[in-house]
Amino acid sequence: MTITELIEKRTKAWDAAKVFVETKRDADGILSDADAKTYAEMEQKVKNFSAEIERMQAMEDMERNLALPTSTPITAKPMTGKAEDEDDKTGIKSKAYSKNFWNAMHQKNMLW
């Protein structure tokens, strides 16, 4: 049974309990002992549906959490432990500066 079906059954049970109370009250608005007992049973059934709905929702949350990845993917280089884009140095000591410098040095049409 799905959560939606349980919610529908709980709603129907609660509506039935409300109708029962409204039809069984006497002139003073009081239920008889037998009717109060019947209403208590109907109310307990609604509470049981609510407990089962909460239990199923908790199970779905647990399933969703257990389906999540347990760790982040490895993006670091094996020997250095640093990611490829990671660069500790800045300025003229950075890898990007060094790469661009040597690319400029290797160009044939340099104006010196």
C-alpha positions as CSV (number, residue, x, y, z in Angstrom):
1,M,0.0,0.0,0.0
2,T,1.3,3.4,-0.9
3,I,1.5,6.5,1.3
4,T,-1.2,8.2,-0.9
5,E,-3.6,5.3,-0.4
6,L,-3.0,5.4,3.4
7,I,-3.6,9.2,3.4
8,E,-6.9,8.7,1.5
9,K,-8.0,6.0,3.9
10,R,-7.1,8.2,6.9
11,T,-9.1,11.0,5.5
12,K,-12.1,8.8,4.9
13,A,-11.9,7.4,8.4
14,W,-11.6,10.8,9.9
15,D,-14.6,12.1,7.9
16,A,-16.6,9.0,9.0
17,A,-15.7,9.7,12.7
18,K,-16.8,13.3,12.4
19,V,-20.1,12.3,10.9
20,F,-20.6,9.7,13.5
21,V,-20.1,12.2,16.4
22,E,-22.4,14.7,14.8
23,T,-25.2,12.1,14.4
24,K,-24.9,10.5,17.8
25,R,-24.9,13.5,20.0
26,D,-28.0,13.9,22.1
27,A,-29.8,17.2,22.8
28,D,-27.2,18.3,25.3
29,G,-24.3,17.5,22.8
30,I,-23.1,14.5,24.7
31,L,-22.3,11.0,23.4
32,S,-23.5,7.9,25.2
33,D,-20.9,5.6,26.7
34,A,-21.3,3.1,23.9
35,D,-21.0,5.8,21.2
36,A,-18.0,7.3,23.0
37,K,-16.3,3.9,23.0
38,T,-17.1,3.5,19.3
39,Y,-15.8,7.0,18.5
40,A,-12.6,6.3,20.5
41,E,-12.0,3.2,18.4
42,M,-12.5,5.3,15.2
43,E,-10.2,7.9,16.5
44,Q,-7.6,5.2,17.3
45,K,-7.9,3.9,13.7
46,V,-7.1,7.4,12.4
47,K,-4.1,7.6,14.7
48,N,-2.9,4.2,13.5
49,F,-3.1,5.4,9.9
50,S,-1.1,8.5,10.8
51,A,1.6,6.4,12.6
52,E,1.8,4.1,9.5
53,I,2.1,7.1,7.2
54,E,4.9,8.6,9.3
55,R,6.7,5.2,9.4
56,M,6.5,4.9,5.6
57,Q,7.7,8.4,5.1
58,A,10.7,7.7,7.4
59,M,11.4,4.6,5.4
60,E,11.4,6.6,2.1
61,D,13.7,9.2,3.6
62,M,16.1,6.5,4.8
63,E,16.1,4.9,1.4
64,R,16.8,8.3,-0.3
65,N,19.6,9.0,2.2
66,L,21.2,5.5,1.7
67,A,21.0,6.0,-2.1
68,L,23.2,9.1,-2.0
69,P,26.9,8.8,-2.9
70,T,29.0,8.0,0.1
71,S,32.0,10.2,-0.9
72,T,33.1,12.7,-3.5
73,P,34.8,11.4,-6.6
74,I,38.6,11.4,-6.7
75,T,39.9,14.3,-8.9
76,A,43.5,14.5,-7.6
77,K,46.5,13.3,-9.4
78,P,47.7,10.0,-7.8
79,M,51.2,11.0,-6.9
80,T,50.8,14.6,-5.8
81,G,47.4,14.5,-4.1
82,K,46.4,17.8,-5.8
83,A,43.7,18.3,-8.3
84,E,44.8,19.3,-11.8
85,D,43.4,22.8,-11.5
86,E,44.8,23.4,-8.1
87,D,47.8,25.8,-7.9
88,D,49.4,26.9,-4.7
89,K,51.6,29.6,-6.2
90,T,50.6,32.9,-7.5
91,G,52.2,35.6,-9.8
92,I,55.3,34.7,-11.8
93,K,55.7,31.4,-10.0
94,S,52.3,30.0,-11.0
95,K,51.9,27.3,-13.5
96,A,49.7,29.4,-15.8
97,Y,52.4,32.2,-15.9
98,S,55.1,29.7,-16.7
99,K,53.1,28.0,-19.4
100,N,52.2,31.4,-21.1
101,F,55.8,32.6,-20.8
102,W,57.2,29.6,-22.6
103,N,54.6,29.7,-25.2
104,A,55.6,33.3,-25.9
105,M,59.3,32.3,-26.0
106,H,58.6,29.7,-28.6
107,Q,56.8,32.0,-31.0
108,K,58.8,32.7,-34.2
109,N,57.7,36.2,-34.9
110,M,58.8,37.8,-31.7
111,L,59.7,41.6,-32.0
112,W,62.9,42.1,-30.0
